[in-house]
Amino acid sequence: MSTYNTGQSAVVIYQADPAVVQHLHGVRDSLHQSCKPYLNHKVKVQTLDGMTHEGTIAGMDSKNMYLMVTVTMDTPRGFYNPYYKPYPGPGYPYPGPVNNNVILPLVLFELLAISLI
């Protein structure tokens, strides 16, 4: 976060309650420990806003779960594959298969349910 010395005192708009912060740390650690053994397993993830994603847990850190998902032309999200060429052109046929897997970072606090598939 950048700070600039403007000569004015900062007005706090929001500050989390210390008990809430401690609880959120516990939830994050619990979620991380629950998912860690299932690295490289296929899962279905539901987020708080109702989105569902199916893929393989590719990794985790203290804030995110990284889900490897396969992109199809039916995928509602705006994934971009720079190697996808819908029409034959120079260089056709393409030099080998195109990898349609992308890594989708999901914020741990946004996850509602994770189930094995």
FENUR-V99854 format. One record per helix or strand of 2 or more residues. SS is the DSSP state (hx for helix, st for strand). FROM is the first residue (numbers start at 1). TO is the last residue. Records with the same first field share a line. If there is no record, write none. Layout:
# FENUR-V99854
SS->FROM-TO, FROM-TO
This chain:
# FENUR-V99854
hx->18-36, 108-110
st->42-47, 52-60, 64-70, 101-107, 111-116
